[in-house]
Amino acid sequence: MTPHNAADDNGSRWSDLDRPPLNAAALRRALVREGSLWSHLDVVARTGSTNNDLVAQAAAGAVAEGAVLVAEEQTAGRGRLDRRWTAPPRSGLFFSVLLRPAEVPVARWGWLPLLTGVAVATGLSRAAGVDTALKWPNDLLVTIGGQERKAGGILAERAGEDGVVVGVGINVSLRADELPVPQAGSLALAGAVSTDRDPLLRAMLRSLEEWYGRWRAAGGDPAASGLQETYAAGCATLGRTVRAELPGDRAIVGEAVAVDGDGRLVIATKEGVQEPVGAGDIVHLRPA
């Protein structure tokens, strides 16, 4: 990948004074240290997708577990179902991490995006002072003017036999006139006490290291590690009437009552059936 020089855009890398560039050297000093999960941290000015890049680097054997790749701008960022995610340069945090949870049975790796959601929400609450909620399975919600809006998302992808790349995208300083869709939001619009991306990224990665270590030490057991209970406590989907749009053009409507031991959303239908959903789009039909 040829690094793109951000100074080529609008004359100067400081063209938007509200959006200074990340300080890669300071981030490395803070995060990449002896005994830390984080082994390597790179910041690039622009790329298509940090997930694609890190999966390719992992496949080439170029990076170890704990590699972090951050982009100031993503031109082909993806959410679930290959949805596009774009935002102005330096307006958000777009990063991917490589994890190799050797001690954890592969059947439990499905918890990684949920674990990342808990870690990101915890880190942002500490560093940005914003209350965030998790929409199953991988959206980060903020409240703006009494309305829930999506401010971020998480995408996990396999990287070879023994790895998973988890990507995170968070709208940090996006202004109302820059929102890609009306249902989107940002930390700034939700009243964040800070939109300084360096401390926000540090807080999220430290929180992710803490949760990942706890989960891995428990052999990926979501109950023993406290992950299942913490996820449920922060999940805005539970207790609500939802519609699950499932593969094969099937949909079910009911109350989201639990997240089970496999990380699936359990929906109680009016027919009295409790149906676990492992993949699909969830629409919140009314408030809890």
BAFI-3210 file (N, C-alpha, C; in Angstrom, 3 decimals, decimal comma, padded with zeros to 6 digits):
// residues 288
n [1|2|3|4|5|6|7|8|9|10|11|12|13|14|15|16|17|18|19|20|21|22|23|24|25|26|27|28|29|30|31|32|33|34|35|36|37|38|39|40|41|42|43|44|45|46|47|48|49|50|51|52|53|54|55|56|57|58|59|60|61|62|63|64|65|66|67|68|69|70|71|72|73|74|75|76|77|78|79|80|81|82|83|84|85|86|87|88|89|90|91|92|93|94|95|96|97|98|99|100|101|102|103|104|105|106|107|108|109|110|111|112|113|114|115|116|117|118|119|120|121|122|123|124|125|126|127|128|129|130|131|132|133|134|135|136|137|138|139|140|141|142|143|144|145|146|147|148|149|150|151|152|153|154|155|156|157|158|159|160|161|162|163|164|165|166|167|168|169|170|171|172|173|174|175|176|177|178|179|180|181|182|183|184|185|186|187|188|189|190|191|192|193|194|195|196|197|198|199|200|201|202|203|204|205|206|207|208|209|210|211|212|213|214|215|216|217|218|219|220|221|222|223|224|225|226|227|228|229|230|231|232|233|234|235|236|237|238|239|240|241|242|243|244|245|246|247|248|249|250|251|252|253|254|255|256|257|258|259|260|261|262|263|264|265|266|267|268|269|270|271|272|273|274|275|276|277|278|279|280|281|282|283|284|285|286|287|288]
n.u [000,857|000,639|001,558|-000,521|-000,079|-001,260|-000,943|-001,316|-003,958|-006,217|-004,171|-002,881|-002,019|-003,125|-005,476|-008,102|-008,689|-010,061|-009,709|-007,127|-004,278|-003,666|-001,252|001,085|003,542|003,373|001,166|002,200|004,212|002,632|001,118|002,390|004,229|006,434|005,059|002,526|-000,534|-000,541|001,397|002,362|001,852|000,379|-000,255|-002,010|-002,501|-004,564|-006,654|-008,211|-009,625|-009,060|-009,437|-009,252|-006,568|-005,146|-005,895|-004,683|-001,981|-001,670|-002,061|000,198|002,064|003,219|002,700|002,309|000,237|-001,812|-001,230|-001,999|-003,850|-004,445|-006,471|-006,542|-008,402|-010,886|-011,587|-013,091|-014,415|-016,094|-019,195|-021,246|-022,669|-021,467|-021,907|-021,202|-018,936|-018,239|-016,467|-015,526|-011,990|-010,089|-012,250|-013,147|-012,551|-010,939|-010,075|-008,239|-007,594|-005,409|-006,102|-005,237|-006,595|-005,510|-006,020|-008,697|-011,623|-012,630|-015,351|-016,192|-015,312|-017,071|-017,853|-016,107|-016,705|-018,757|-017,471|-015,628|-017,382|-018,279|-015,832|-015,168|-017,361|-016,981|-014,445|-014,986|-016,868|-015,316|-013,361|-014,614|-016,865|-019,403|-022,525|-022,935|-024,671|-025,185|-026,186|-027,387|-025,887|-023,551|-023,466|-022,816|-024,521|-025,598|-027,266|-029,093|-030,723|-032,814|-033,160|-032,143|-029,082|-026,837|-023,459|-021,233|-019,573|-018,776|-016,715|-015,885|-013,504|-012,261|-008,802|-006,838|-006,098|-005,805|-006,424|-008,179|-009,369|-010,444|-012,417|-013,047|-015,172|-015,709|-017,692|-016,457|-016,070|-017,986|-020,160|-023,565|-024,350|-022,745|-023,476|-023,950|-026,388|-029,708|-030,083|-027,647|-025,016|-022,731|-019,947|-019,444|-021,900|-023,406|-022,678|-020,052|-017,415|-014,871|-013,302|-010,879|-008,912|-006,665|-006,485|-008,974|-008,655|-006,559|-007,883|-009,899|-008,360|-006,927|-008,997|-009,976|-007,793|-007,858|-010,414|-010,186|-008,042|-009,171|-011,283|-009,890|-008,331|-010,282|-010,758|-012,402|-014,938|-018,008|-019,580|-018,034|-016,007|-017,323|-018,242|-020,667|-022,682|-022,018|-022,227|-024,977|-026,003|-025,364|-026,705|-028,818|-030,757|-031,996|-035,022|-036,688|-039,160|-038,495|-037,606|-036,267|-034,405|-033,740|-031,331|-032,248|-034,616|-036,347|-038,218|-038,538|-040,607|-040,574|-039,976|-036,794|-035,077|-032,763|-029,156|-027,555|-025,318|-023,761|-023,578|-025,746|-028,782|-031,708|-035,009|-038,271|-041,217|-044,650|-045,972|-044,998|-042,554|-039,063|-036,572|-033,274|-031,089|-028,466|-027,333|-028,107|-030,166|-031,222|-034,063|-035,059|-038,191|-039,780|-039,342|-037,680]
n.v [-001,188|002,181|004,858|007,633|011,075|013,259|015,957|016,663|017,181|019,812|021,595|021,554|019,507|020,425|021,587|021,542|022,832|021,909|019,291|017,834|015,836|012,407|011,512|009,477|008,572|009,221|007,680|005,120|005,091|005,140|002,796|000,535|-001,448|-003,246|-006,342|-005,596|-006,167|-004,934|-004,911|-003,503|-000,467|001,370|004,367|005,438|007,813|007,548|004,925|002,096|000,118|-000,594|-003,091|-004,867|-004,384|-005,218|-007,900|-008,868|-008,339|-010,031|-012,499|-012,587|-013,006|-010,823|-009,430|-009,514|-010,921|-008,444|-006,311|-003,061|-001,099|002,064|004,418|007,680|008,367|006,464|005,036|002,993|001,784|-000,793|-001,976|-004,452|-006,878|-005,842|-003,092|000,312|002,570|005,780|008,828|012,259|013,162|012,555|012,854|010,880|007,755|005,120|001,937|-001,172|-004,320|-007,087|-010,234|-013,244|-015,635|-018,159|-019,827|-020,109|-021,878|-022,182|-022,038|-020,150|-017,757|-016,056|-014,273|-012,160|-009,679|-008,709|-008,482|-006,532|-004,416|-003,936|-003,171|-000,866|000,813|001,099|002,336|004,753|005,900|006,509|008,266|010,119|010,834|010,154|008,586|005,452|002,968|-000,496|-001,925|-004,992|-006,918|-005,382|-002,546|000,798|002,956|006,331|008,948|011,577|014,496|013,119|010,981|007,779|007,227|005,909|005,756|004,326|001,277|-002,255|-004,739|-008,027|-010,264|-013,342|-014,145|-016,009|-019,310|-019,009|-016,513|-013,388|-010,435|-007,464|-004,766|-001,321|001,435|004,783|007,627|010,675|013,647|014,413|016,652|017,919|018,521|016,850|014,256|010,969|009,666|010,296|008,820|008,563|009,420|011,219|011,414|014,067|015,348|014,113|015,335|015,015|015,337|015,517|015,567|014,835|012,797|011,196|010,536|009,238|007,003|005,693|005,064|003,299|001,171|000,327|-000,537|-002,580|-004,329|-005,075|-006,361|-008,391|-009,862|-010,802|-012,382|-014,255|-015,470|-016,858|-018,902|-018,132|-018,276|-016,807|-016,251|-016,784|-014,915|-012,575|-011,236|-011,790|-010,918|-008,201|-007,301|-007,693|-005,860|-003,446|-003,452|-002,121|-003,399|-005,441|-006,297|-004,981|-004,678|-006,214|-006,569|-009,184|-009,486|-012,034|-014,277|-015,506|-014,188|-014,202|-013,212|-012,434|-011,381|-010,096|-010,046|-009,059|-011,014|-012,057|-012,527|-015,285|-018,005|-018,409|-015,974|-015,289|-013,558|-013,852|-014,213|-013,772|-014,855|-013,982|-016,305|-017,767|-018,942|-019,234|-017,967|-018,313|-016,021|-015,898|-014,423|-011,571|-008,716|-006,391|-004,654|-002,064|-001,797|-000,452|001,712|000,437]
n.w [000,000|-000,894|001,074|001,704|001,401|003,683|003,569|000,987|000,670|000,500|000,898|003,454|006,254|008,521|007,837|008,780|011,662|013,857|013,729|014,295|013,232|014,244|016,751|016,056|017,131|019,856|020,552|020,144|022,105|024,391|024,253|023,045|024,678|026,911|027,868|027,169|025,325|022,864|020,052|017,917|016,201|013,699|011,905|009,153|006,503|004,642|003,509|001,845|003,433|006,757|007,884|005,657|004,954|007,238|007,485|005,166|005,763|007,953|006,718|005,166|007,035|008,182|010,506|014,085|016,759|018,250|016,647|015,505|013,305|012,135|010,436|009,101|007,282|005,681|002,613|001,673|003,762|005,598|006,855|008,499|006,224|004,014|003,880|003,107|004,718|005,190|005,896|006,619|006,394|009,354|011,038|012,584|014,357|012,989|013,028|013,149|014,724|015,327|016,556|018,243|019,627|021,011|023,209|023,327|022,431|019,016|018,593|020,386|019,459|018,275|020,174|020,067|018,555|020,219|022,670|021,937|021,529|024,181|025,315|023,804|024,381|027,146|027,237|025,865|027,521|029,703|028,609|026,905|028,173|027,385|027,316|026,051|024,185|023,353|020,368|019,486|016,868|016,807|016,806|017,903|019,932|020,440|022,295|020,972|021,260|022,471|020,786|019,609|018,011|015,555|016,188|015,750|014,666|014,490|013,073|012,622|011,262|009,974|010,042|008,465|009,817|012,550|013,479|014,132|012,781|014,088|013,385|014,035|013,814|014,545|014,738|015,499|015,559|013,776|012,172|012,157|009,528|008,122|008,409|007,167|006,919|008,221|010,567|011,711|014,048|016,229|018,517|019,232|018,647|020,533|022,825|023,849|026,239|025,411|022,236|021,433|019,668|020,241|023,147|023,247|021,563|022,909|025,312|024,421|023,356|025,599|027,218|025,609|025,648|028,345|028,615|026,690|027,718|030,096|029,147|027,600|029,557|030,852|029,151|027,122|028,147|028,411|030,626|032,961|032,606|032,983|030,826|029,444|031,195|031,491|028,870|028,428|030,264|029,087|026,721|024,390|022,999|024,379|026,076|024,387|021,772|018,763|015,290|013,574|010,768|008,773|007,184|003,919|003,438|005,627|008,485|011,964|014,641|017,909|021,494|022,556|024,659|025,860|025,727|024,658|025,728|023,505|022,384|020,904|020,025|021,838|020,987|022,007|020,728|019,872|019,696|021,717|021,441|021,983|020,208|019,166|017,594|015,399|013,391|011,466|010,602|012,977|013,914|015,950|017,245|019,098|022,006|024,988]
ca.u [000,000|001,419|000,976|-001,004|000,339|-002,443|-000,676|-001,773|-005,373|-006,567|-003,005|-002,184|-002,599|-003,834|-006,480|-009,273|-008,031|-010,804|-009,421|-005,695|-003,926|-003,246|000,176|001,410|004,671|002,882|000,296|003,075|004,861|001,647|000,426|003,245|005,252|006,704|003,955|001,234|-001,074|-000,330|002,755|002,749|000,764|000,637|-001,306|-001,867|-003,367|-005,765|-006,635|-009,565|-010,211|-008,031|-009,634|-008,654|-005,112|-004,582|-006,084|-003,639|-000,692|-001,656|-001,904|001,583|002,950|003,970|002,365|002,039|-000,966|-001,710|-000,979|-003,096|-003,739|-005,394|-006,484|-007,172|-009,554|-011,138|-012,379|-013,964|-014,708|-017,279|-019,895|-021,776|-023,390|-020,733|-022,357|-020,084|-018,829|-017,296|-016,545|-014,440|-010,699|-009,813|-013,489|-013,511|-011,490|-011,146|-008,900|-008,393|-006,605|-005,261|-006,146|-005,042|-006,966|-005,200|-006,556|-010,165|-012,207|-013,116|-016,806|-016,469|-014,758|-018,190|-017,988|-015,136|-017,303|-019,525|-016,452|-015,090|-018,415|-018,213|-014,576|-015,261|-018,321|-016,345|-013,380|-015,557|-017,533|-014,247|-012,560|-015,437|-017,981|-020,658|-023,195|-023,173|-025,375|-024,842|-027,286|-026,882|-024,691|-022,265|-023,566|-022,667|-025,553|-025,578|-028,560|-029,003|-032,077|-033,782|-033,245|-030,971|-028,401|-025,653|-022,210|-020,099|-019,847|-017,677|-016,745|-014,839|-013,264|-011,191|-007,520|-006,167|-006,658|-005,676|-006,545|-009,378|-009,175|-011,651|-012,373|-013,936|-015,326|-016,464|-017,815|-016,065|-016,397|-018,893|-021,177|-024,901|-024,459|-021,860|-023,972|-024,269|-027,826|-030,292|-030,020|-026,265|-024,679|-021,305|-019,685|-019,589|-023,331|-023,980|-022,229|-018,795|-016,598|-013,633|-013,258|-009,459|-008,926|-005,565|-006,907|-010,107|-008,115|-005,837|-008,857|-010,564|-007,421|-006,636|-010,188|-010,023|-006,756|-008,338|-011,514|-009,685|-007,239|-010,080|-012,017|-008,935|-007,943|-011,418|-010,953|-013,497|-016,250|-018,577|-020,137|-016,941|-015,217|-018,172|-018,569|-022,088|-023,488|-021,716|-022,812|-026,438|-026,314|-025,203|-027,314|-030,082|-031,715|-032,730|-036,233|-037,449|-039,757|-037,593|-037,801|-035,002|-034,452|-032,809|-030,978|-033,319|-035,847|-037,241|-038,186|-039,338|-040,860|-040,815|-039,203|-035,419|-035,091|-031,463|-028,047|-027,228|-023,904|-023,065|-023,626|-026,915|-029,905|-032,886|-036,239|-039,509|-042,282|-045,990|-046,407|-044,433|-041,301|-037,842|-035,733|-031,969|-030,688|-027,013|-026,929|-029,262|-030,366|-032,199|-034,710|-035,746|-039,516|-040,229|-038,436|-037,829]
ca.v [000,000|003,413|005,801|008,870|012,237|014,068|017,349|016,932|017,545|021,149|022,416|021,340|018,489|021,152|022,420|021,643|022,967|021,122|017,873|017,599|014,444|011,591|011,506|008,045|008,281|009,266|006,508|003,940|005,166|004,860|001,511|-000,588|-001,540|-004,587|-006,942|-005,151|-006,912|-004,209|-005,199|-002,668|000,466|002,205|005,300|005,842|008,955|007,122|003,592|001,629|-000,498|-001,085|-004,537|-005,540|-004,264|-006,013|-009,311|-009,179|-008,366|-011,254|-013,633|-012,573|-013,238|-009,586|-008,806|-010,418|-010,575|-007,141|-005,243|-002,081|-000,243|003,177|005,268|008,998|008,372|005,201|005,316|001,849|001,112|-001,633|-002,516|-005,775|-007,012|-005,039|-001,703|001,249|003,493|006,831|010,031|013,182|012,846|012,915|013,135|009,714|006,792|003,938|001,124|-002,626|-005,001|-008,516|-011,049|-014,685|-016,209|-019,591|-020,608|-020,076|-022,693|-021,362|-021,867|-018,972|-016,545|-015,168|-013,248|-011,068|-008,364|-008,248|-008,071|-005,249|-003,412|-003,619|-002,451|000,458|001,600|001,410|003,311|006,056|006,500|007,080|009,335|011,137|011,196|009,957|007,308|004,726|001,697|-001,446|-002,561|-006,295|-007,460|-004,673|-001,099|001,634|003,984|007,476|009,634|012,971|015,068|012,100|009,925|006,902|007,328|005,053|006,521|003,461|-000,117|-003,204|-005,817|-009,030|-011,148|-014,310|-013,879|-017,293|-020,344|-018,771|-015,098|-012,596|-008,985|-006,750|-003,369|-000,409|002,770|005,654|009,027|011,467|015,078|014,644|017,678|017,511|018,610|015,858|012,905|010,285|009,366|010,961|007,978|008,534|010,392|011,298|011,732|015,521|015,689|013,541|016,122|014,514|016,353|015,626|014,892|014,636|011,386|010,424|009,883|008,333|005,749|005,026|004,511|002,137|000,050|-000,191|-001,272|-003,807|-005,220|-005,570|-007,315|-009,536|-010,648|-011,464|-013,405|-015,284|-016,199|-017,732|-019,839|-017,642|-018,479|-015,460|-016,060|-016,736|-013,692|-011,410|-010,556|-011,947|-010,051|-006,795|-006,989|-007,589|-004,626|-002,277|-003,723|-001,397|-004,240|-006,305|-005,720|-004,254|-005,396|-006,076|-007,419|-009,739|-009,802|-013,154|-014,763|-016,244|-013,371|-014,553|-012,226|-012,756|-010,239|-010,501|-009,307|-009,522|-011,321|-012,452|-012,908|-016,606|-018,319|-018,352|-014,601|-015,089|-012,816|-014,715|-013,441|-014,465|-014,461|-014,009|-017,708|-018,416|-019,611|-018,456|-018,306|-017,649|-015,490|-015,767|-013,442|-010,912|-007,310|-006,193|-003,334|-001,746|-001,335|000,590|001,808|-000,556]
ca.w [000,000|-000,917|002,022|001,085|002,182|003,996|003,248|-000,383|000,692|000,974|001,165|004,715|007,122|009,592|007,165|009,644|012,972|014,849|013,476|014,132|012,980|015,380|017,017|016,048|018,025|021,237|020,741|020,294|023,427|025,443|024,119|022,639|025,716|027,427|028,610|026,641|024,179|021,606|019,615|016,779|015,890|012,520|011,479|007,752|006,204|003,912|002,921|001,539|004,625|007,676|008,043|004,491|005,005|008,334|007,118|004,173|006,465|008,773|005,795|004,681|008,176|008,404|011,789|015,209|017,517|018,893|015,667|015,399|012,124|012,235|009,240|009,270|006,382|004,984|001,412|001,372|005,023|005,471|008,009|008,194|004,955|003,030|003,777|003,065|005,849|004,817|006,738|006,266|007,021|010,746|011,773|013,385|014,634|012,154|013,325|013,205|015,568|015,062|017,769|018,014|020,932|020,901|024,334|023,283|021,352|017,895|018,749|021,229|018,847|017,935|021,220|019,919|018,267|021,380|023,628|021,468|021,812|025,611|025,556|023,189|025,171|028,435|026,995|025,492|028,681|030,545|027,991|026,235|029,045|026,645|027,558|024,813|024,350|022,297|019,654|019,046|017,497|016,671|016,628|019,083|019,871|021,351|022,307|020,527|021,255|022,871|019,777|019,467|016,715|015,431|016,118|015,466|014,342|014,677|012,086|012,864|010,117|010,187|009,387|008,480|010,700|013,989|013,804|013,861|012,727|014,521|012,977|014,759|013,239|015,454|014,346|016,672|015,493|012,649|012,414|011,691|008,059|007,518|008,677|005,914|006,933|009,389|011,769|012,208|015,085|016,536|019,928|019,403|018,674|021,758|023,967|024,418|026,925|024,638|020,935|021,145|019,290|020,840|024,388|022,997|021,033|024,008|026,272|023,823|023,227|026,951|027,651|024,815|026,188|029,643|028,419|025,934|028,653|031,045|028,387|027,199|030,772|031,197|028,044|026,281|028,787|028,545|031,971|033,940|032,409|033,251|029,569|029,086|032,072|031,193|027,563|028,600|031,007|028,220|025,416|024,216|022,275|025,314|026,657|023,380|020,655|017,622|014,120|013,097|009,337|008,749|005,848|003,246|003,418|006,725|009,572|013,139|015,519|019,288|022,483|022,759|026,103|026,406|024,858|025,211|025,928|022,218|021,885|020,034|020,595|022,013|020,752|022,407|019,806|020,493|019,720|022,896|021,090|022,183|019,049|019,154|016,297|015,381|012,378|010,867|010,918|014,044|013,903|017,196|016,854|020,021|023,155|026,065]
c.u [000,891|000,801|000,594|-000,596|-000,853|-002,212|-001,104|-003,218|-005,535|-005,341|-002,253|-002,852|-003,374|-004,989|-007,748|-008,753|-008,769|-010,447|-007,929|-005,409|-003,562|-001,725|000,632|002,525|004,208|001,976|001,136|003,732|003,896|001,169|001,339|004,407|005,382|005,499|002,579|000,773|-000,635|001,141|003,269|001,575|001,190|-000,549|-001,022|-002,862|-004,669|-005,583|-008,069|-010,236|-009,087|-008,194|-008,984|-007,133|-004,522|-004,768|-004,988|-002,269|-000,563|-001,411|-000,464|002,583|003,736|003,726|002,051|000,695|-000,743|-001,315|-002,227|-002,832|-004,855|-005,315|-007,154|-008,404|-009,661|-012,017|-013,325|-014,214|-016,022|-017,874|-020,340|-022,518|-022,788|-021,278|-021,153|-020,125|-017,799|-017,515|-015,399|-013,137|-010,631|-011,065|-013,884|-012,290|-011,818|-009,910|-009,259|-007,281|-006,580|-005,190|-005,968|-005,322|-006,785|-005,848|-008,076|-010,681|-012,816|-014,620|-017,143|-015,951|-015,848|-018,433|-017,081|-015,759|-018,105|-018,578|-015,885|-016,091|-018,394|-016,972|-014,635|-016,204|-017,711|-015,283|-013,928|-016,250|-016,490|-013,649|-013,394|-016,601|-019,321|-021,241|-023,458|-023,905|-025,031|-026,110|-026,744|-026,918|-023,520|-022,366|-023,412|-023,640|-025,255|-026,961|-028,346|-030,426|-033,140|-033,927|-031,972|-030,390|-027,182|-024,411|-021,022|-020,525|-018,582|-017,832|-015,577|-014,739|-012,129|-009,942|-006,712|-006,830|-006,743|-005,916|-007,907|-008,941|-010,499|-011,477|-013,415|-013,978|-016,206|-016,501|-017,515|-016,569|-017,351|-019,968|-022,489|-024,978|-023,558|-022,374|-024,375|-025,747|-028,407|-030,174|-028,618|-026,072|-023,177|-021,150|-019,889|-021,065|-024,007|-023,440|-020,955|-018,016|-015,257|-013,811|-011,803|-009,237|-007,798|-005,984|-008,098|-009,602|-007,362|-006,812|-009,532|-009,623|-007,043|-007,799|-010,301|-008,979|-007,226|-009,421|-011,051|-008,863|-008,104|-010,811|-011,101|-008,519|-009,033|-011,693|-012,101|-014,872|-016,883|-019,155|-019,016|-016,123|-016,013|-018,647|-020,065|-022,967|-023,266|-022,307|-024,328|-026,811|-026,228|-025,898|-028,694|-031,148|-032,572|-033,919|-037,092|-038,124|-038,892|-038,094|-036,419|-035,183|-033,336|-032,431|-032,131|-034,651|-036,853|-037,135|-038,992|-039,457|-041,125|-040,000|-037,810|-035,229|-033,724|-030,423|-027,521|-025,710|-023,089|-023,077|-024,801|-027,995|-031,124|-034,134|-037,439|-040,640|-043,633|-046,574|-045,810|-043,137|-040,127|-036,842|-034,404|-031,577|-029,183|-026,511|-028,190|-029,300|-031,453|-032,744|-035,406|-037,107|-040,103|-039,327|-038,707|-038,798]
c.v [001,235|004,395|007,091|010,025|013,150|015,531|017,697|017,421|018,948|021,946|022,081|020,271|019,136|021,976|022,549|021,637|022,215|019,646|017,651|016,131|013,723|011,647|010,055|007,711|008,260|008,075|005,251|003,933|004,739|003,417|000,319|-000,665|-002,978|-005,109|-006,545|-006,087|-006,263|-004,285|-004,206|-001,733|001,354|003,123|005,658|006,958|008,516|005,695|003,211|001,117|-001,021|-002,588|-005,301|-005,541|-005,186|-007,511|-009,728|-009,257|-009,631|-012,471|-013,734|-012,834|-012,009|-008,970|-009,870|-010,059|-009,223|-006,024|-004,369|-001,240|000,797|003,989|006,599|009,128|006,998|005,502|004,172|001,049|000,350|-001,937|-003,933|-005,725|-006,119|-003,632|-000,769|002,183|004,541|008,041|010,950|012,801|013,371|013,239|011,990|008,899|005,513|003,061|-000,353|-003,202|-006,478|-009,271|-012,514|-015,411|-017,729|-020,422|-020,782|-020,960|-021,791|-021,099|-020,631|-017,670|-015,565|-014,093|-012,049|-009,725|-007,823|-007,756|-006,703|-004,130|-002,976|-002,764|-001,026|001,356|002,016|002,490|004,694|006,727|007,144|008,334|010,441|011,582|011,066|008,600|006,649|003,440|000,814|-002,007|-003,879|-006,376|-006,493|-003,177|-000,395|002,801|005,109|008,123|011,100|013,512|014,035|010,949|009,086|007,056|006,425|005,922|005,640|002,045|-000,949|-004,320|-006,758|-009,956|-012,102|-013,889|-015,163|-018,248|-019,891|-017,329|-014,503|-011,132|-008,336|-005,285|-002,552|000,914|003,601|007,055|009,884|012,904|015,414|015,657|017,252|017,513|017,601|014,429|012,226|009,941|009,989|010,149|007,917|009,591|010,429|011,614|013,225|015,910|015,146|014,237|015,626|015,648|016,524|014,933|014,767|013,147|010,567|009,765|008,946|006,980|004,987|004,353|003,268|000,935|-000,515|-001,011|-002,597|-004,808|-005,869|-006,646|-008,575|-010,448|-011,441|-012,629|-014,564|-016,130|-017,171|-018,744|-019,450|-017,830|-017,118|-015,198|-015,887|-015,453|-012,433|-010,713|-010,610|-010,998|-008,579|-006,392|-006,781|-006,278|-003,395|-002,398|-003,078|-002,259|-005,056|-005,570|-004,984|-005,207|-005,133|-006,919|-007,874|-010,127|-010,805|-013,532|-015,559|-015,521|-013,784|-013,476|-012,755|-011,502|-010,768|-009,648|-009,920|-009,740|-011,661|-012,532|-014,212|-016,836|-018,336|-016,951|-014,323|-014,302|-013,729|-013,854|-014,305|-013,960|-014,567|-015,419|-018,478|-019,159|-018,680|-018,881|-017,567|-017,243|-015,255|-014,747|-012,829|-009,456|-007,187|-004,778|-003,152|-001,139|-000,313|000,588|000,734|-000,026]
c.w [000,000|000,064|001,294|001,979|002,411|003,648|001,820|-000,406|001,235|001,425|002,429|005,536|008,271|009,025|007,997|011,076|014,070|014,757|013,254|013,872|014,278|015,520|017,171|017,039|019,477|021,531|020,937|021,664|024,534|025,425|023,834|023,627|026,188|028,200|028,120|025,524|022,873|021,204|018,578|016,507|014,735|012,287|010,028|007,463|005,547|003,438|002,585|002,795|005,512|007,896|006,893|004,583|006,068|008,088|006,132|004,839|007,311|007,881|005,302|005,802|008,568|009,773|012,837|015,838|018,182|017,950|015,574|014,160|012,182|010,949|009,569|008,382|005,736|003,776|001,066|002,650|004,905|006,831|007,679|006,858|003,870|002,843|003,858|004,279|005,447|005,719|006,332|006,982|008,454|011,559|012,686|013,734|013,895|012,335|013,364|014,057|015,189|016,381|017,391|019,331|020,986|022,000|024,268|022,148|020,279|018,009|019,572|020,616|018,426|018,981|020,973|019,523|019,446|022,470|023,237|021,717|023,264|025,895|025,014|024,001|026,501|028,258|026,675|026,663|029,588|029,911|027,355|027,097|028,358|027,026|026,218|025,138|023,162|021,682|019,110|017,516|017,559|016,437|017,965|018,942|020,857|021,288|021,976|020,447|021,566|021,892|019,778|018,069|016,713|015,270|015,771|015,167|014,444|013,646|012,354|011,663|010,443|009,413|009,475|009,464|012,141|014,396|013,478|013,806|013,091|014,167|013,712|014,003|014,144|014,863|015,578|016,552|014,354|013,028|011,756|010,167|007,354|007,690|007,374|005,782|008,208|010,678|012,364|013,283|015,277|018,014|020,183|019,523|019,922|023,012|024,621|025,086|026,213|023,300|020,481|020,903|019,919|022,165|024,206|022,499|022,123|024,962|025,712|023,751|024,593|027,474|026,906|025,327|027,499|029,456|027,692|026,848|029,616|030,370|028,018|028,409|031,205|030,078|027,138|026,885|029,064|029,934|032,992|033,819|032,736|031,998|029,264|029,903|031,741|029,849|027,709|029,282|030,115|026,882|025,312|023,551|023,234|025,924|025,651|022,417|019,426|016,456|013,667|011,638|009,073|007,320|005,236|003,300|004,486|007,802|010,742|014,001|016,922|020,236|022,602|024,259|026,681|025,302|025,443|025,268|024,653|021,616|020,976|020,774|020,656|021,924|021,125|021,517|020,502|020,496|020,900|022,624|021,411|021,118|019,123|017,733|016,331|014,389|011,797|011,258|011,963|013,948|015,240|016,848|017,823|021,249|024,190|027,114]
res [m|t|p|h|n|a|a|d|d|n|g|s|r|w|s|d|l|d|r|p|p|l|n|a|a|a|l|r|r|a|l|v|r|e|g|s|l|w|s|h|l|d|v|v|a|r|t|g|s|t|n|n|d|l|v|a|q|a|a|a|g|a|v|a|e|g|a|v|l|v|a|e|e|q|t|a|g|r|g|r|l|d|r|r|w|t|a|p|p|r|s|g|l|f|f|s|v|l|l|r|p|a|e|v|p|v|a|r|w|g|w|l|p|l|l|t|g|v|a|v|a|t|g|l|s|r|a|a|g|v|d|t|a|l|k|w|p|n|d|l|l|v|t|i|g|g|q|e|r|k|a|g|g|i|l|a|e|r|a|g|e|d|g|v|v|v|g|v|g|i|n|v|s|l|r|a|d|e|l|p|v|p|q|a|g|s|l|a|l|a|g|a|v|s|t|d|r|d|p|l|l|r|a|m|l|r|s|l|e|e|w|y|g|r|w|r|a|a|g|g|d|p|a|a|s|g|l|q|e|t|y|a|a|g|c|a|t|l|g|r|t|v|r|a|e|l|p|g|d|r|a|i|v|g|e|a|v|a|v|d|g|d|g|r|l|v|i|a|t|k|e|g|v|q|e|p|v|g|a|g|d|i|v|h|l|r|p|a]
***
